Structures are given as C-alpha cells and as structure tokens.
C-alpha cells in the first residue's frame, strides 16, 4: 500500500510539473520573433494622413503632442520599406539632449552611449522586427545610428531617415539634417514644439515646419490631443497643461 501511494505521489508530481511547464514556462514574449508583418492601421484621421504622407512624400514633418504615434508610425513605415527593398538601410538620428538632467559621461561605444536617448526607437523597432532580427540588422549595418553631431557632410541615398525629437534641434541643425536627403530616400522628422528641452527661441522645429508647409513634395502633418493613443488621461491632461 505504501509503495502504491509513493508511486501515485511521484506520478502526480510529474503530471503537475508538466502542466506547470505548459502554462507558466512558455517562451517569454520578448524572446520570440514578433509578428512584425501585421499591418499597422491608423487610429485617427491625422494618423491616416501621416501614414499616407510618409508613403508618398520624400519629406514628412510630423508635429504634435506626445503619445500620438508619430515615432511608431515612422518606424513601422521604415521597416516596411526595408523589407520591401525600396530602401537599403534605416538611419536613425536623435539629438542627445537630456530632459533637464545631466547624466555625465556615458561608458561604451557609440551605440551604448546613445542607447538611453534612443530607447523609444529601440522599443518600436523591437516590436516591429523582434530582438533577433534587430540585432542582426544592426550588426549588418541595415539599421544605422547617426548622431546629429556627426551628420554634417553626408548624403543619404537609398535610405529611410528618421529624425526623432526634432524639437530639441536648433534651426541650424535641422537645416543641416534636411540637406542630407539623397536620391531614392525618405526622411521623416518628428517632434513636439511644446516639449522642447532647449530654450523656446532656440528650437527650430516650428519655424522649419511653417516655412516648408507650402512645398509640393513636403508634407507637414499636425497631430492633436484627439490623436493620443496612450491612456485616455494623457489626452485630457495635455488639453490643460
């Protein structure tokens, strides 16, 4: 009787462990390839206009408050263009400006130094590509990190160029970045003029958007509080802050 009870207890433990593995020890979401091929759908009319502009114009300037999907939609379009072969690389550029704090000197190579500033871009790329493909594209040079300070003198052909957080660039920096646009390339510039970490008179995004708005080959898409896709409270807060 004792042997039978012991054997039953062992079988029960094995079965319990098997069920536990099936339910609780599946591969974490961050370790598997993401379903990046799913089609992104706009959640507002302005987001639809932004997606159409990126697809049809060589230069798109997207201005609007945080949480309106500017960066995510641009990253999604960049990944689709790279997968379709319409561009040969994705170039990411973002000013290394801290939000009112001083982090001091950061260790590591260029990618590691810029990692804190590019984290929102990494999150979007990881969601669209998956961690494995993202690492491979970085190693192969299909995705390039190009600090604003090192962009002068370059011509970016056959590239999808994303200038993120452009409100933290001066007028001179944005002018320099815009003139990097080469043949068969698409450039998207995103930012929120109301959340600049520079002195208001130094940020050049609002002025650049206003001056280029009438160009036939340039799309200036202005998103608003109603386009916020984060928590509903974010949109309501932005309307009074």
ChimeraX attribute file (.defattr): number of C-alpha atoms within 10 A of each C-alpha:
attribute: neighborCount
match mode: 1-to-1
recipient: residues
	/A:1	6
	/A:2	7
	/A:3	8
	/A:4	9
	/A:5	10
	/A:6	11
	/A:7	12
	/A:8	12
	/A:9	12
	/A:10	12
	/A:11	12
	/A:12	12
	/A:13	12
	/A:14	12
	/A:15	12
	/A:16	12
	/A:17	12
	/A:18	12
	/A:19	12
	/A:20	12
	/A:21	11
	/A:22	10
	/A:23	9
	/A:24	9
	/A:25	10
	/A:26	9
	/A:27	8
	/A:28	8
	/A:29	9
	/A:30	12
	/A:31	10
	/A:32	11
	/A:33	15
	/A:34	17
	/A:35	11
	/A:36	16
	/A:37	12
	/A:38	8
	/A:39	9
	/A:40	13
	/A:41	10
	/A:42	15
	/A:43	13
	/A:44	15
	/A:45	12
	/A:46	18
	/A:47	22
	/A:48	13
	/A:49	17
	/A:50	24
	/A:51	21
	/A:52	13
	/A:53	21
	/A:54	23
	/A:55	16
	/A:56	13
	/A:57	16
	/A:58	19
	/A:59	23
	/A:60	28
	/A:61	25
	/A:62	29
	/A:63	25
	/A:64	21
	/A:65	23
	/A:66	22
	/A:67	17
	/A:68	24
	/A:69	22
	/A:70	28
	/A:71	23
	/A:72	19
	/A:73	20
	/A:74	28
	/A:75	24
	/A:76	21
	/A:77	18
	/A:78	29
	/A:79	22
	/A:80	17
	/A:81	19
	/A:82	19
	/A:83	13
	/A:84	10
	/A:85	11
	/A:86	16
	/A:87	21
	/A:88	19
	/A:89	25
	/A:90	26
	/A:91	20
	/A:92	19
	/A:93	26
	/A:94	23
	/A:95	21
	/A:96	17
	/A:97	15
	/A:98	13
	/A:99	11
	/A:100	8
	/A:101	7
	/A:102	8
	/A:103	8
	/A:104	6
	/A:105	7
	/A:106	12
	/A:107	9
	/A:108	10
	/A:109	9
	/A:110	12
	/A:111	14
	/A:112	12
	/A:113	14
	/A:114	20
	/A:115	16
	/A:116	14
	/A:117	17
	/A:118	20
	/A:119	11
	/A:120	14
	/A:121	20
	/A:122	16
	/A:123	13
	/A:124	17
	/A:125	21
	/A:126	19
	/A:127	19
	/A:128	24
	/A:129	19
	/A:130	20
	/A:131	18
	/A:132	14
	/A:133	15
	/A:134	18
	/A:135	14
	/A:136	12
	/A:137	15
	/A:138	14
	/A:139	11
	/A:140	11
	/A:141	14
	/A:142	16
	/A:143	23
	/A:144	17
	/A:145	17
	/A:146	19
	/A:147	18
	/A:148	18
	/A:149	12
	/A:150	9
	/A:151	15
	/A:152	13
	/A:153	10
	/A:154	13
	/A:155	14
	/A:156	21
	/A:157	17
	/A:158	19
	/A:159	25
	/A:160	28
	/A:161	29
	/A:162	24
	/A:163	26
	/A:164	24
	/A:165	25
	/A:166	27
	/A:167	27
	/A:168	28
	/A:169	26
	/A:170	20
	/A:171	19
	/A:172	12
	/A:173	19
	/A:174	20
	/A:175	14
	/A:176	16
	/A:177	23
	/A:178	16
	/A:179	13
	/A:180	17
	/A:181	21
	/A:182	16
	/A:183	11
	/A:184	14
	/A:185	21
	/A:186	26
	/A:187	25
	/A:188	26
	/A:189	27
	/A:190	24
	/A:191	24
	/A:192	21
	/A:193	20
	/A:194	14
	/A:195	15
	/A:196	20
	/A:197	17
	/A:198	17
	/A:199	9
	/A:200	14
	/A:201	8
	/A:202	15
	/A:203	23
	/A:204	22
	/A:205	27
	/A:206	16
	/A:207	11
	/A:208	18
	/A:209	20
	/A:210	10
	/A:211	9
	/A:212	16
	/A:213	15
	/A:214	11
	/A:215	10
	/A:216	8
	/A:217	13
	/A:218	19
	/A:219	24
	/A:220	23
	/A:221	22
	/A:222	18
	/A:223	23
	/A:224	17
	/A:225	18
	/A:226	16
	/A:227	22
	/A:228	24
	/A:229	15
	/A:230	12
	/A:231	9
	/A:232	11
	/A:233	9
	/A:234	15
	/A:235	20
	/A:236	13
	/A:237	10
	/A:238	14
	/A:239	11
	/A:240	6
	/A:241	5
